Amino acid sequence: MGSKIYVGGLPYSTTEQQLSDLFAIHGAVTSSRIITDKFTGQSRGFGFVEMSSDSEAQAAITALNGTELGGRTLTVNEARPQEPRSGGGGGGRGGSGGDRY
């Protein structure tokens, strides 16, 4: 069990400080981060919290998963490692056109 926690179903108005305060009841919060849209800056409704120990993280998950915050039901569980992203886009031109006379 890692100490990084995924929190989904957040109200879009939730701040990182509010998220940290919510989890601080269950132990020492190392960091909290709300994920935002890179173009609009608006919350995407989920975030991550890191806690100082695995036991505190597990206590927070047990206590907060399925609870309501601002009229929305929270999904709280252990964060999975981020999957590597493919480079995507672009790419080279496939093959050459050959000589044209």
N, C-alpha and C positions, 0 to 999 in steps of 0.2 A: 504494500500500500504506500503510494507516494504521498507527499504532503501538498501536491498541487491539485486543486479542486476545480471542476467545471461547474458553472452556475448558469443554467438556462432559464428562460421564461421571465427575465427581469423586465420590470416596467421600463419604458424607454427614457423616463426621466431620472432613473436611479443614477447617483453619482458614485465615484470610486470610494469616497469617504463613507457613504451610506452602506455600501457593500462591505467595506472593512469593518464598520461598526456592527453590522449584523453577525459577522463571523467571530468578532472579538469576544462575544459572550461565551464562546466555546473554547477559546484558547488564544494564544499569541499569533496575530496575523503578521506575516512577513511582508506581503504585498497584495494589492488588489488591483485588477485591471478590467475595465469594461471595454469591449471591442466595439469600435466605431467604423462606420462606412468611410472609406478613405476619400471619397469625393464630397460628401455632404457633411461629414463630421458627426452625424446622428448615431446614437447608440443602435447596435444591431440586436439588442435584447439578450445578450449573453456576455459572460466574462469569466475571469479566473481569479482564484484566491490561493495564495500560498500560506501555509501555516507552518509553525516552527517544528511540530512533531507529527508523526503519523497517527498517534493516538488522538491528538486534538483534531486532526483532520477527519478521522473516522467518526468522532463524536459529533462534529459539525454536520457531516453528511447524514448521519442517522437522525439528528434533530431537525434538520432543515429541509430535507428532500420531501416534496409533496406539500410543503406549507405555502401559504399565500403571502404575497408582498404586493401591495398596491393593486389588488384585484386580480393578480396573475399567479398561477401555480408555478412554484419553482421546481426545476429539475436540478438536483445537486448530486454529483458523483465524482469519482476519481477521474482526473483528466488523463486522457490517452496522450501518448507522445505525438507531437506534430509530425505528420507524414511529409516526406520531402516533396517539394513541388517540382513539376517538370518545368523546363525552361519555357516551353510553349512558344507560340508565335514565330513569325519570321521564317527561319529555315533558309537553306540555300536554294539556288535554282537547280532543278533536277536535270542533270545532263547538259551537254553543250549543244548549241544549234549547228555545229559543224561550219565548215568554210562555205561561204556563199560567193559565187563569182558573178 
